[in-house]
Amino acid sequence: MRFTELLNKLAPPVGTLIKRNFAMLGLGDPDKLVVESPRRFMEKLAVLYGGSIDAAKLLIFLTGGSLREKGIMISPDEFLNAFERDDREFVVEWLETLDYLLKE
């Protein structure tokens, strides 16, 4: 599952807005960035929030929290830490798992 699709499932149309804003600001494709370098994605996401890395971290943390609300056992802290550590394998594995778990 692409990260922007996940965001749209949890809080429409957040994923679409992020994708459009990344394009408008020339920040690249957010879905590619998430799987190539979660930390770089987070840093570029901060640009959308006036350079606030804390705001970008909050969105990622809340995404993990929203998954817990849907019954998916992931710690919001663990989800955020994967982005901070640039743990591509963890993020890609979770996106693949969520593709299965959140099928409509």
Residue pairs with C-beta under 8 A, 6 or more apart in sequence:
1 95
1 96
1 98
1 99
1 102
2 15
2 31
2 34
2 95
3 15
3 30
3 31
3 34
3 41
3 95
4 15
4 16
4 18
4 19
4 30
4 31
5 15
6 15
6 63
6 95
6 98
6 102
7 14
7 15
7 18
7 63
8 14
8 15
8 16
9 102
10 63
10 66
10 67
10 70
11 66
18 30
18 45
18 48
19 29
19 30
19 31
21 27
21 48
22 28
22 29
22 30
22 44
22 48
25 47
25 48
27 33
27 44
27 47
28 44
30 41
30 44
30 45
33 40
33 41
33 44
34 41
34 91
34 95
35 88
35 91
35 92
35 95
36 88
37 86
37 88
38 82
38 83
38 86
38 87
38 88
38 91
39 83
39 84
39 85
39 86
40 86
41 83
42 53
42 56
42 57
42 60
42 83
42 84
43 53
43 56
45 56
45 59
45 60
46 52
46 53
46 55
46 56
48 56
49 55
49 56
57 80
57 83
57 84
60 79
60 80
60 83
61 76
61 77
61 79
61 80
62 76
63 76
63 79
64 74
64 75
64 76
64 77
64 78
64 79
64 80
65 76
67 74
67 79
67 98
68 74
68 75
68 76
70 102
72 98
72 101
74 94
79 94
81 87
82 90
82 91
82 94
83 91
